[in-house]
Amino acid sequence: MSNMVPMIRFRGFTDDWEERKLTDILSRLSKSSNNSELPKIEFEDIVAGEGRLNKDVSHKFDDRKGILFESQNILYGKLRPYLKNWLLADFKGIALGDFWVFKSINSDPKFVYSLIQSNHYQKVANDTSGTKMPRSDWKKVSSTDFPTPSSLEEQQKIGSFFKQLDNTIALHQRILDLLKKQKKGFLQKMFPKNGAKVPELRFEGFTDDWEERKFEDLLDSKDGVRRGPFGSALKKEFFVENSEYVVYEQQNAIYDNYHTRYKITKEKFDELSKFKLNPGDFIMSGAGTIGRISRVPDGVKLGVFNQALIRFRINPEITDSEYFIQFVRADFMQKNLTGANPGSAITNLVPMSEVKKWEIEAPHLEEQKKIGSFFAQLDNTIALHQRKLDLLKEQKKGFLQKMFVS
């Protein structure tokens, strides 16, 4: 196969692509304006790598000066091009900051928009000048030859294909965002607010007030809460290459995965046996990005957890596992634990001795199971849509590699 033909192309097109300089298929616009009646676009308004706006900018008016753009013009962020700030505009406005604004000439706008996302263009655009504030070099980019279909019809086919793919990705993103928003709303309404004895929303058949308990009442009476051992107990000098025993770290709680980096000897494992993790335990990040919690799944390797983690063990006779993890993930608990927004990067965690004594409201086990099951199903739906979205993004990445000539 000729190197001027992409690996994948639409049926009916067989001619080799032509080498064309970027300036043969687009012009770079530079007309400035401070028209206060036109919406303004900044880097922060664009979802990196996805070419969509993260907010409604239709009323974002002010008198700052920038580059004027029209519908079907392309905005490309030249500052730190690896951030992938690009947008195919469908309205007239003003680009503020380090944008290039492109207008297609003798070419299809959607094709050109796809071209600037291809590996070839990205490689050239990221051959930057400057270190702290790297910028794409227009002289390099504009003088580079890019293989391009000579047929406008083939360009339009490619451009429309990627536009439809982008629309599908955006649709799945909206569904995912809506599901996450719905979950947040349910978490707020299915747990009692401060001072209340019942939540705003509950399942049919449950009318009793929730019971006032201490947080520790939900936990195993013998070993409900335990923080990882001091660093001196798990120095790197204790780590070995070949062993069946591993060390669990903060990243396991944050990312809800159980891949491990370090191993210890059986002797060290036995010495630290009270810090062992069992399936069904909960681990919560207790340093840096704190408050993230994960349930230890079946089948994990034998191991201990380090000082950046806090382990919870529940009392299964009065506490449902699914309910407990959703309870800890709820905004009010995260804020109580961290003193800030959930998942924020902070350094202080409320002492577990205080947490154990917190007064909380909790329903009977049967209602807990209903609540836990509801959120488990919602989490599964969210995870399903996340996988679909990730797959679509990977598919787009593959098509960009195979439908353009590198």
Backbone hydrogen bonds, N-H to C=O, Kabsch-Sander energy under -0.5 kcal/mol:
donor,donor_aa,acceptor,acceptor_aa,energy
5,V,2,S,-1.3
7,M,402,K,-0.6
8,I,402,K,-2.5
13,F,10,F,-1.4
14,T,12,G,-0.6
17,W,4,M,-3.1
18,E,148,T,-3.0
20,R,18,E,-0.6
20,R,146,F,-1.6
22,L,144,T,-1.2
23,T,142,S,-0.9
24,D,21,K,-2.2
25,I,21,K,-0.5
25,I,22,L,-1.6
26,L,22,L,-1.3
27,S,103,K,-2.8
29,L,27,S,-0.6
29,L,101,V,-3.2
33,S,66,G,-2.3
38,L,35,N,-1.4
40,K,60,K,-1.6
41,I,94,I,-2.5
45,D,42,E,-1.8
46,I,43,F,-1.9
47,V,52,R,-3.1
48,A,46,I,-0.7
49,G,84,K,-3.2
50,E,47,V,-2.0
51,G,47,V,-1.1
52,R,47,V,-0.6
54,N,45,D,-2.5
57,V,55,K,-0.7
60,K,57,V,-2.1
61,F,59,H,-1.7
66,G,33,S,-2.3
67,I,95,A,-2.3
68,L,31,K,-3.1
69,F,93,G,-2.7
72,Q,89,A,-3.1
73,N,70,E,-1.9
74,I,102,F,-2.5
75,L,87,L,-3.0
76,Y,100,W,-2.7
77,G,85,N,-3.2
78,K,76,Y,-0.8
78,K,98,D,-1.9
79,L,98,D,-1.1
80,R,134,P,-3.6
83,L,80,R,-2.8
84,K,81,P,-1.8
86,W,84,K,-1.1
87,L,75,L,-2.0
89,A,73,N,-2.3
89,A,87,L,-0.8
93,G,69,F,-2.0
94,I,39,P,-2.2
95,A,67,I,-3.1
96,L,41,I,-3.1
96,L,94,I,-0.6
99,F,97,G,-2.1
100,W,76,Y,-3.0
101,V,29,L,-0.6
102,F,74,I,-3.0
102,F,100,W,-0.5
103,K,27,S,-2.5
105,I,25,I,-2.4
112,V,108,D,-2.4
113,Y,109,P,-2.4
114,S,110,K,-1.8
115,L,111,F,-2.6
116,I,112,V,-2.1
117,Q,114,S,-1.1
118,S,114,S,-0.5
118,S,115,L,-1.5
122,Q,118,S,-2.5
123,K,119,N,-2.4
124,V,120,H,-1.8
125,A,121,Y,-3.1
126,N,122,Q,-1.9
127,D,124,V,-1.5
128,T,126,N,-1.7
129,S,135,R,-2.0
135,R,129,S,-2.1
136,S,78,K,-2.1
138,W,136,S,-0.7
141,V,137,D,-2.6
142,S,138,W,-3.0
143,S,139,K,-1.2
144,T,140,K,-0.6
144,T,141,V,-1.0
146,F,20,R,-3.0
148,T,18,E,-2.6
152,L,150,S,-0.5
155,Q,151,S,-1.8
156,Q,152,L,-2.5
157,K,153,E,-2.0
158,I,154,E,-2.4
159,G,155,Q,-3.0
160,S,156,Q,-2.6
161,F,157,K,-2.1
162,F,158,I,-2.2
163,K,159,G,-1.9
164,Q,160,S,-2.5
165,L,161,F,-2.0
166,D,162,F,-2.6
167,N,163,K,-2.3
168,T,164,Q,-2.1
169,I,165,L,-2.4
170,A,166,D,-2.7
171,L,167,N,-2.2
172,H,168,T,-2.3
173,Q,169,I,-2.2
174,R,170,A,-2.3
175,I,171,L,-2.3
176,L,172,H,-2.4
177,D,173,Q,-2.8
178,L,174,R,-2.4
179,L,175,I,-2.5
180,K,176,L,-2.3
181,K,177,D,-2.2
182,Q,178,L,-2.7
183,K,179,L,-2.5
184,K,180,K,-2.2
185,G,181,K,-2.1
186,F,182,Q,-2.6
187,L,183,K,-2.8
188,Q,184,K,-1.5
189,K,185,G,-1.8
190,M,186,F,-2.4
196,A,193,K,-2.6
200,E,189,K,-0.5
201,L,189,K,-2.6
206,F,203,F,-1.5
207,T,205,G,-0.6
210,W,197,K,-3.0
211,E,362,A,-2.6
213,R,211,E,-0.6
213,R,360,I,-3.1
215,F,358,W,-2.2
216,E,356,K,-2.1
217,D,214,K,-1.8
218,L,215,F,-1.8
219,L,216,E,-1.3
220,D,313,R,-3.3
224,G,220,D,-0.7
226,R,311,R,-2.1
228,G,309,L,-2.5
233,A,230,F,-2.4
234,L,230,F,-0.5
234,L,231,G,-1.3
235,K,232,S,-0.6
238,F,235,K,-2.3
239,F,236,K,-1.7
240,V,263,K,-2.1
243,S,241,E,-0.7
245,Y,264,I,-0.7
246,V,302,L,-2.2
247,V,262,Y,-1.9
248,Y,304,V,-3.1
252,N,249,E,-1.4
253,A,249,E,-0.7
253,A,250,Q,-1.0
254,I,250,Q,-2.3
255,Y,251,Q,-2.5
257,N,252,N,-0.7
262,Y,247,V,-0.5
263,K,240,V,-0.6
264,I,245,Y,-2.4
265,T,238,F,-0.5
269,F,265,T,-2.3
270,D,266,K,-2.8
271,E,267,E,-2.0
272,L,268,K,-1.9
273,S,270,D,-1.3
275,F,272,L,-2.5
276,K,273,S,-1.6
277,L,303,G,-1.9
280,G,296,V,-2.9
281,D,278,N,-2.3
282,F,312,F,-2.5
283,I,294,S,-2.6
284,M,310,I,-2.5
285,S,292,R,-2.5
286,G,308,A,-3.4
289,T,287,A,-0.5
290,I,288,G,-1.2
290,I,344,S,-0.9
291,G,285,S,-2.5
294,S,283,I,-2.3
296,V,281,D,-3.2
300,V,297,P,-0.8
304,V,246,V,-2.0
305,F,275,F,-1.6
306,N,248,Y,-2.1
309,L,306,N,-1.6
310,I,284,M,-2.1
311,R,226,R,-3.5
312,F,282,F,-2.9
313,R,224,G,-2.2
315,N,218,L,-2.4
318,I,315,N,-1.8
319,T,315,N,-1.9
324,F,320,D,-2.4
325,I,321,S,-1.9
326,Q,322,E,-1.8
327,F,323,Y,-2.6
328,V,324,F,-2.3
329,R,325,I,-1.7
330,A,326,Q,-1.2
333,M,330,A,-0.6
334,Q,330,A,-2.5
335,K,331,D,-2.8
336,N,332,F,-1.7
337,L,333,M,-2.7
338,T,334,Q,-2.6
339,G,335,K,-2.7
343,G,290,I,-0.6
344,S,341,N,-1.9
346,I,288,G,-1.6
346,I,344,S,-1.4
350,V,337,L,-2.3
354,E,351,P,-1.1
355,V,351,P,-2.0
356,K,352,M,-2.5
357,K,354,E,-0.9
358,W,354,E,-0.6
358,W,355,V,-1.5
360,I,213,R,-3.6
360,I,358,W,-0.5
362,A,211,E,-2.4
368,Q,364,H,-2.2
369,K,365,L,-2.5
370,K,366,E,-1.5
371,I,367,E,-2.4
372,G,368,Q,-3.4
373,S,369,K,-2.6
374,F,370,K,-2.2
375,F,371,I,-2.2
376,A,372,G,-2.2
377,Q,373,S,-2.3
378,L,374,F,-1.9
379,D,375,F,-2.8
380,N,376,A,-2.2
381,T,377,Q,-2.1
382,I,378,L,-2.4
383,A,379,D,-2.8
384,L,380,N,-2.2
385,H,381,T,-2.2
386,Q,382,I,-2.2
387,R,383,A,-2.4
388,K,384,L,-2.2
389,L,385,H,-2.4
390,D,386,Q,-2.7
391,L,387,R,-2.4
392,L,388,K,-2.4
393,K,389,L,-2.2
394,E,390,D,-2.1
395,Q,391,L,-2.6
396,K,392,L,-2.4
397,K,393,K,-2.1
398,G,394,E,-2.3
399,F,395,Q,-2.6
400,L,396,K,-2.7
401,Q,397,K,-1.4
402,K,398,G,-1.9
403,M,399,F,-2.6
406,S,404,F,-0.6
